[in-house]
């Protein structure tokens, strides 16, 4: 069981990563990755939601009617997103205002629904919790890397702290919406072409 848990967790970080392999959750890249702090908050909210919604769907999977399962899943996801939104409004109102409607849009994030549909409905609660958390972590580290690049090169800061001096000319396009897709595209290209590159078959080898 431990080996299977480890395999599920690592798969979401690499071979089945929801962002650079499955190309899911791209809207969040456009929305929040111009500032590292906001990105981290969004990522924590998504990890919380994905892990617990997958766990809940798995616990209830025997009693969820197949004809209404997607509606039930959306209601479960919405419940956890409401918890995230309430916590942000209560303890971090400034971040809540900056993120605006994007916290609520976690409900429609295809990573959350995808893990519930593809994994939680057919696996046990603990494994589903691990899968949901891993999918959230796999999503998060990609977005955080993009956010660091965008904020550093677009504003000269990281976490609001000035890193690049007066000599640096901010690349304004990187804090705009197109900048998110430029950085994401380069990241996906690098990972697929350099890191996940499949070895070429030896010459003369059979099919």
C-alpha positions as CSV (number, residue, x, y, z in Angstrom):
1,X,0.0,0.0,0.0
2,X,2.8,2.4,0.8
3,X,4.4,1.7,-2.6
4,X,1.1,2.5,-4.3
5,X,0.7,5.7,-2.3
6,X,4.2,6.9,-3.2
7,X,3.6,6.0,-6.9
8,X,0.3,8.1,-6.9
9,X,2.0,11.0,-5.2
10,X,5.1,11.1,-7.4
11,X,3.0,10.7,-10.6
12,X,1.2,13.9,-10.0
13,X,4.5,15.7,-9.5
14,X,6.1,14.5,-12.7
15,X,4.7,12.0,-15.3
16,X,1.1,13.0,-14.8
17,X,1.6,16.6,-13.7
18,X,-1.7,18.5,-14.2
19,X,-0.1,21.5,-15.7
20,X,2.8,20.7,-18.0
21,X,1.6,17.2,-18.9
22,X,-2.2,17.3,-18.8
23,X,-2.4,21.1,-19.5
24,X,-5.1,21.7,-16.9
25,X,-5.8,24.7,-14.7
26,X,-4.3,27.2,-17.2
27,X,-6.8,29.9,-16.2
28,X,-5.1,30.3,-12.8
29,X,-1.8,31.0,-14.7
30,X,-3.4,34.0,-16.3
31,X,-5.2,35.2,-13.1
32,X,-2.8,35.2,-10.2
33,X,0.8,34.5,-11.1
34,X,2.0,38.1,-11.5
35,X,2.5,38.3,-7.7
36,X,4.1,35.4,-5.7
37,X,2.1,36.0,-2.5
38,X,-1.2,35.8,-4.3
39,X,-0.1,32.7,-6.2
40,X,0.9,31.0,-2.9
41,X,-2.5,31.7,-1.4
42,X,-4.3,30.4,-4.4
43,X,-2.2,27.3,-4.5
44,X,-2.8,26.5,-0.8
45,X,-6.5,27.0,-1.4
46,X,-6.5,24.6,-4.3
47,X,-4.4,22.0,-2.4
48,X,-6.9,22.1,0.5
49,X,-9.9,21.9,-1.9
50,X,-8.5,19.2,-4.1
51,X,-7.4,16.9,-1.3
52,X,-10.5,17.2,0.8
53,X,-13.0,17.1,-2.0
54,X,-11.3,13.9,-3.4
55,X,-11.4,12.4,0.0
56,X,-15.0,13.2,0.5
57,X,-16.1,11.9,-2.9
58,X,-14.2,8.7,-2.2
59,X,-15.9,8.3,1.2
60,X,-19.4,8.8,-0.4
61,X,-18.7,7.1,-3.7
62,X,-20.9,4.0,-2.9
63,X,-23.9,6.3,-2.2
64,X,-23.5,8.8,-5.0
65,X,-26.0,8.0,-7.8
66,X,-24.1,7.8,-11.1
67,X,-26.7,10.0,-12.9
68,X,-26.1,12.9,-10.5
69,X,-22.5,12.3,-9.5
70,X,-21.2,15.5,-11.2
71,X,-23.7,17.7,-9.4
72,X,-22.8,16.1,-6.1
73,X,-19.1,16.6,-6.8
74,X,-19.6,20.3,-7.6
75,X,-21.5,20.7,-4.3
76,X,-18.8,19.1,-2.3
77,X,-16.1,21.2,-4.0
78,X,-18.1,24.3,-3.5
79,X,-18.4,23.6,0.2
80,X,-14.6,23.5,0.6
81,X,-14.1,26.6,-1.6
82,X,-16.6,28.5,0.6
83,X,-14.5,27.6,3.6
84,X,-11.3,28.9,1.9
85,X,-13.1,32.1,0.9
86,X,-14.4,32.7,4.5
87,X,-10.9,32.1,6.0
88,X,-9.4,34.6,3.5
89,X,-12.0,37.2,4.1
90,X,-11.6,36.9,7.9
91,X,-7.9,36.7,8.2
92,X,-6.4,38.1,5.0
93,X,-9.0,40.6,3.6
94,X,-6.4,42.5,1.5
95,X,-5.4,39.3,-0.4
96,X,-9.1,38.3,-0.7
97,X,-9.8,41.7,-2.4
98,X,-6.8,41.3,-4.7
99,X,-7.8,37.8,-5.8
100,X,-11.4,38.9,-6.2
101,X,-13.6,36.2,-7.9
102,X,-10.7,33.9,-8.6
103,X,-11.0,32.1,-5.3
104,X,-14.6,31.2,-6.1
105,X,-13.5,30.0,-9.5
106,X,-11.6,27.1,-7.9
107,X,-14.9,25.4,-8.1
108,X,-14.6,25.3,-11.9
109,X,-10.9,24.3,-11.9
110,X,-10.7,21.2,-14.0
111,X,-8.0,19.7,-11.8
112,X,-10.3,19.5,-8.9
113,X,-13.2,17.9,-10.8
114,X,-10.8,15.8,-12.8
115,X,-9.3,14.1,-9.8
116,X,-12.7,13.5,-8.3
117,X,-14.0,11.9,-11.5
118,X,-10.9,10.1,-12.6
119,X,-9.6,8.8,-9.3
120,X,-11.7,9.4,-6.2
121,X,-14.8,7.6,-7.6
122,X,-12.8,4.4,-7.9
123,X,-10.3,4.4,-5.1
124,X,-10.2,4.4,-1.3
125,X,-10.3,7.6,0.8
126,X,-6.7,7.7,1.9
127,X,-5.3,7.1,-1.6
128,X,-7.8,9.7,-3.0
129,X,-6.6,12.2,-0.3
130,X,-3.0,11.6,-1.4
131,X,-3.9,11.9,-5.1
132,X,-5.8,15.1,-4.5
133,X,-3.0,16.7,-2.4
134,X,-0.3,15.6,-4.9
135,X,-2.3,17.0,-7.8
136,X,-2.5,20.3,-5.9
137,X,1.2,20.3,-5.1
138,X,2.1,19.5,-8.7
139,X,0.0,22.4,-9.9
140,X,1.4,24.7,-7.2
141,X,5.1,24.4,-7.8
142,X,4.6,25.1,-11.5
143,X,2.6,28.2,-10.8
144,X,5.0,29.4,-8.1
145,X,7.9,29.1,-10.5
146,X,6.0,31.1,-13.1
147,X,5.1,33.7,-10.4
148,X,8.7,34.1,-9.3
149,X,9.8,34.7,-12.9
150,X,6.9,37.1,-13.7
151,X,7.2,39.2,-10.5
152,X,11.0,39.3,-10.6
153,X,11.3,40.3,-14.2
154,X,8.1,42.3,-14.5
155,X,8.4,44.3,-11.2
156,X,11.9,43.7,-10.0
157,X,10.6,42.2,-6.7
158,X,9.9,38.9,-5.1
159,X,7.2,38.7,-2.4
160,X,7.1,42.5,-2.6
161,X,10.8,42.9,-1.7
162,X,13.0,44.7,-4.2
163,X,15.6,42.3,-5.6
164,X,16.7,44.0,-8.8
165,X,18.2,47.5,-8.5
166,X,17.6,50.7,-10.4
167,X,19.6,49.4,-13.3
168,X,16.9,46.9,-14.1
169,X,14.2,47.9,-16.6
170,X,11.0,46.1,-15.8
171,X,9.5,43.9,-18.5
172,X,6.0,45.2,-18.2
173,X,4.5,42.6,-20.5
174,X,5.3,39.9,-17.9
175,X,2.9,41.4,-15.4
176,X,0.2,41.5,-18.1
177,X,-2.0,38.6,-19.0
178,X,0.0,37.5,-22.1
179,X,3.2,37.3,-20.0
180,X,1.7,34.4,-18.1
181,X,1.2,32.3,-21.2
182,X,4.7,33.2,-22.6
183,X,6.4,32.0,-19.4
184,X,4.1,28.9,-19.1
185,X,4.8,28.0,-22.8
186,X,8.5,28.2,-22.2
187,X,8.3,26.2,-19.0
188,X,6.2,23.4,-20.7
189,X,8.7,23.4,-23.7
190,X,11.7,23.1,-21.4
191,X,10.2,20.3,-19.2
192,X,9.0,18.2,-22.2
193,X,12.0,18.7,-24.5
194,X,14.8,18.6,-21.9
195,X,13.6,17.0,-18.7
196,X,11.1,14.4,-19.9
197,X,12.8,13.8,-23.2
198,X,12.4,10.1,-24.2
199,X,15.6,8.3,-25.3
200,X,15.8,7.7,-29.0
201,X,15.8,4.1,-30.0
202,X,19.1,2.6,-31.1
203,X,19.7,2.5,-34.9
204,X,18.8,-0.8,-36.4
205,X,16.6,-1.8,-33.5
206,X,13.4,-3.6,-34.3
207,X,9.9,-2.0,-33.9
